Amino acid sequence: MQLIAGRTAQEFNTRKNRRGAFWEDRYHATAVQTDSHLARCMTYIDLNMVRAQVIQHPRDWEISGYNEIQRPWMRKGVIDFDLLMSFLNVESQQELAGLQSQQLGTEIAVTQRNPMWTESVAVGDKRYLQGIKAGLGARGVHRQILFDKEIWTLREGSGRYFSFLDPVSGD
């Protein structure tokens, strides 16, 4: 992931004759429970550069998951199509491209970041998230299972780190 992110930033900065940070923060992973969650997460990622106002449509970002699915590269692709199609319960690459287009059509107008994907540790039903939280052990103690309009998520607690300390002495 670091290699892909670094290469993308380098290409963009070279093309735009600019320097400096390209990505807002480090790579973020969100566990997803079902195929519909995965399809929505992929669409959210496809729209990152649209939200950043770098492009108008994911097809405009040449080296992207969107373009790799819509027009598979002959070699050196990043996506394991067989595995992805099994996760999404589709039987052909054409069906996968159609699913992606349909999902994108639903989400293309959404131009703001969605905490469901940017702040969640996991997305799924409540029982799934309880299992993920329990599996995190001590790292899961302060994480919260929340219902956000349509879906359950597991997120960091809302409190600040060390808020229990005195700001002056640290005690």
C-alpha positions in Angstrom: 0.0 0.0 0.0 2.8 2.4 0.8 4.4 1.8 -2.6 1.1 2.5 -4.4 0.4 5.6 -2.3 4.0 6.9 -2.8 3.9 6.4 -6.5 0.5 8.1 -6.9 1.7 11.1 -4.9 4.9 11.3 -7.0 3.0 11.1 -10.3 0.5 13.8 -9.3 3.1 16.1 -7.9 5.2 15.7 -11.1 2.2 16.3 -13.4 1.1 19.4 -11.5 4.7 20.7 -10.9 4.2 20.8 -7.2 5.9 19.5 -4.0 4.8 18.5 -0.6 2.4 16.1 1.0 -0.3 14.6 -1.2 -2.2 12.3 1.2 -4.0 13.7 4.2 -3.0 10.9 6.5 -1.7 7.4 6.6 -3.4 4.4 5.0 -6.6 3.4 6.8 -8.2 0.0 6.8 -11.8 -0.8 7.6 -13.0 -4.4 8.0 -16.2 -5.1 6.1 -18.7 -7.9 6.7 -20.7 -8.4 3.5 -20.4 -8.0 -0.2 -22.6 -5.0 -0.2 -20.4 -3.3 2.3 -17.3 -4.1 0.2 -19.0 -2.7 -2.9 -19.9 0.6 -1.1 -16.4 0.8 0.3 -14.8 0.4 -3.1 -17.1 3.1 -4.5 -16.1 5.4 -1.7 -12.4 4.9 -2.5 -13.1 5.4 -6.3 -14.6 8.8 -5.4 -11.6 10.0 -3.3 -10.1 12.1 -6.1 -13.5 13.4 -7.0 -14.0 14.6 -3.4 -10.6 16.2 -3.5 -11.7 18.0 -6.7 -8.7 16.7 -8.6 -11.0 15.0 -11.2 -14.7 15.1 -12.2 -15.2 11.3 -12.5 -13.2 8.2 -11.4 -12.5 7.3 -15.1 -10.4 10.5 -15.3 -7.8 9.1 -12.8 -5.9 6.8 -15.2 -4.3 4.5 -12.6 -7.2 3.6 -10.4 -9.3 0.6 -9.2 -12.2 2.0 -11.2 -10.3 1.9 -14.4 -8.7 -1.4 -13.7 -12.2 -2.9 -13.3 -13.8 -1.1 -16.2 -10.8 -1.7 -18.6 -8.7 -4.5 -17.1 -5.0 -4.1 -17.7 -3.3 -6.8 -19.7 -0.5 -7.1 -17.2 0.8 -5.7 -13.9 -2.7 -5.2 -12.5 -3.2 -4.7 -8.8 -6.6 -6.4 -8.4 -7.0 -10.1 -7.9 -10.2 -10.4 -10.0 -11.0 -14.0 -9.1 -10.9 -13.2 -5.3 -12.8 -9.9 -5.7 -15.5 -11.5 -7.8 -15.9 -14.3 -5.2 -16.2 -11.7 -2.4 -18.8 -9.7 -4.4 -20.7 -12.8 -5.6 -20.4 -12.0 -9.3 -19.4 -14.6 -11.9 -17.7 -12.5 -14.6 -15.5 -9.5 -15.0 -18.4 -7.9 -17.0 -20.8 -8.4 -14.2 -18.2 -6.9 -11.8 -17.8 -3.8 -14.0 -21.6 -3.4 -14.2 -21.9 -3.7 -10.4 -19.2 -1.0 -10.0 -20.9 1.3 -12.5 -24.3 0.9 -10.8 -22.8 1.5 -7.3 -20.9 4.6 -8.6 -24.1 6.0 -10.2 -25.7 5.8 -6.8 -22.9 7.6 -5.0 -21.3 10.0 -7.5 -23.1 13.0 -6.1 -21.7 12.5 -2.6 -18.8 14.9 -2.3 -18.1 14.9 1.4 -16.1 12.5 3.5 -18.1 9.8 5.2 -17.0 8.8 8.7 -18.4 5.3 8.0 -15.3 4.7 5.8 -12.8 7.2 7.1 -13.1 6.7 10.9 -14.4 3.1 11.3 -12.4 0.1 12.3 -15.2 -2.2 10.9 -18.6 -2.0 9.2 -21.3 -4.7 9.4 -24.1 -5.9 11.6 -24.0 -5.5 15.4 -23.0 -9.1 16.2 -20.1 -8.9 13.7 -18.8 -5.7 15.3 -19.1 -7.1 18.8 -16.9 -10.0 17.6 -14.4 -7.6 16.1 -14.3 -5.5 19.2 -13.9 -8.5 21.5 -11.1 -9.8 19.2 -9.2 -6.5 19.6 -8.9 -7.1 23.4 -7.6 -4.1 25.2 -7.4 -2.1 22.0 -11.1 -2.5 21.7 -12.1 -1.2 25.1 -12.7 2.4 24.2 -14.1 1.7 20.7 -17.8 2.3 20.2 -20.4 0.4 18.2 -22.6 3.0 16.6 -25.6 2.9 14.3 -25.3 5.7 11.7 -28.5 6.1 9.8 -28.3 2.9 7.8 -25.4 0.8 9.0 -23.5 -0.3 12.2 -19.9 0.7 12.6 -17.1 0.2 15.1 -15.2 3.5 15.8 -12.7 5.1 18.1 -14.2 6.6 21.3 -15.0 10.3 21.0 -12.9 11.4 24.0 -9.4 12.8 23.7 -6.3 10.8 24.7 -5.1 11.7 28.2 -8.1 14.0 28.9 -8.0 12.7 32.5 -4.6 14.3 33.0 -4.1 17.7 34.5 -3.0 19.8 31.5 -0.3 21.6 33.5 1.3 18.9 35.6 0.3 15.8 33.7 -1.1 14.3 36.9 
